[in-house]
Amino acid sequence: MGMSSGVVFAFLLFHYQSSVVVQTHTRTTDRFGQVVGDTGAVYRVPADISSHSVITSFVHDVFTGKRTDAPRRRHNRLPVKVSCRYRTTASAAFVASNVTEIGVGGALLETKAPLALDTELTLEITPPGAAAPLAIASRVSYHGPSGNTGLRFVTRDGDGDRRLRELIRRLRAS
């Protein structure tokens, strides 16, 4: 005799950097308790235009499956505001920018216009207290709701992974 199927839904609403952020997570199980679906979505609305109807509409879209956004991450992201620069493999010139989220697996890069998906680029961030920037090979993996560009870090050796974790530790401490 199995259990009936179920859905667990988590909803989180918080303020972050002059925005209202709504984060959802839905987990569906079969009648035996095995997970058969795991989806989540994040929506950031500038605080000056956020309203109950916008947030309610977002939650409704997630519940009905109209909005699933990016797949869940394997690594947590640290919300930051760090100066950086980047260049695509097709260009020799660096572009000044900011990173607003960073984790071991990737970052959210502020861009005037979203970069094309699968574009390879080099991201340079100078860790707090360091003299030289850390160069990180990246690939554009998604576009954020505010036009920002989501990056996935690629091809790191063991030492590169250690340096990236040290960068995140320093950013967390600063």
Secondary structure as the mmCIF struct_conf table of DSSP 4:
data_model
#
loop_
_struct_conf.conf_type_id
_struct_conf.id
_struct_conf.beg_label_comp_id
_struct_conf.beg_label_asym_id
_struct_conf.beg_label_seq_id
_struct_conf.end_label_comp_id
_struct_conf.end_label_asym_id
_struct_conf.end_label_seq_id
HELX_LH_PP_P HELX_LH_PP_P1 GLY A 2 SER A 5
STRN STRN1 GLY A 6 TYR A 16
TURN_TY1_P TURN_TY1_P1 GLN A 17 SER A 18
STRN STRN2 SER A 19 THR A 29
TURN_TY1_P TURN_TY1_P2 ARG A 31 PHE A 32
BEND BEND1 GLY A 33 GLY A 33
STRN STRN3 VAL A 35 PRO A 46
TURN_TY1_P TURN_TY1_P3 ALA A 47 ILE A 49
HELX_RH_AL_P HELX_RH_AL_P1 HIS A 52 PHE A 63
TURN_TY1_P TURN_TY1_P4 THR A 64 GLY A 65
BEND BEND2 LYS A 66 LYS A 66
BEND BEND3 ALA A 70 ALA A 70
HELX_LH_PP_P HELX_LH_PP_P2 PRO A 71 ARG A 73
BEND BEND4 ARG A 74 HIS A 75
STRN STRN4 LEU A 78 THR A 88
TURN_TY1_P TURN_TY1_P5 THR A 89 ALA A 90
BEND BEND5 ALA A 92 ALA A 93
STRN STRN5 VAL A 95 ILE A 102
BEND BEND6 VAL A 104 GLY A 105
STRN STRN6 GLY A 106 LEU A 109
BEND BEND7 LYS A 112 ALA A 113
HELX_LH_PP_P HELX_LH_PP_P3 PRO A 114 ALA A 116
TURN_TY1_P TURN_TY1_P6 LEU A 117 ASP A 118
STRN STRN7 GLU A 120 ILE A 125
HELX_LH_PP_P HELX_LH_PP_P4 THR A 126 PRO A 127
TURN_TY1_P TURN_TY1_P7 PRO A 128 GLY A 129
BEND BEND8 ALA A 131 ALA A 132
HELX_LH_PP_P HELX_LH_PP_P5 PRO A 133 PRO A 133
STRN STRN8 LEU A 134 HIS A 143
TURN_TY1_P TURN_TY1_P8 PRO A 145 SER A 146
BEND BEND9 GLY A 147 GLY A 147
STRN STRN9 THR A 149 PHE A 153
HELX_RH_AL_P HELX_RH_AL_P2 GLY A 158 ALA A 173
#
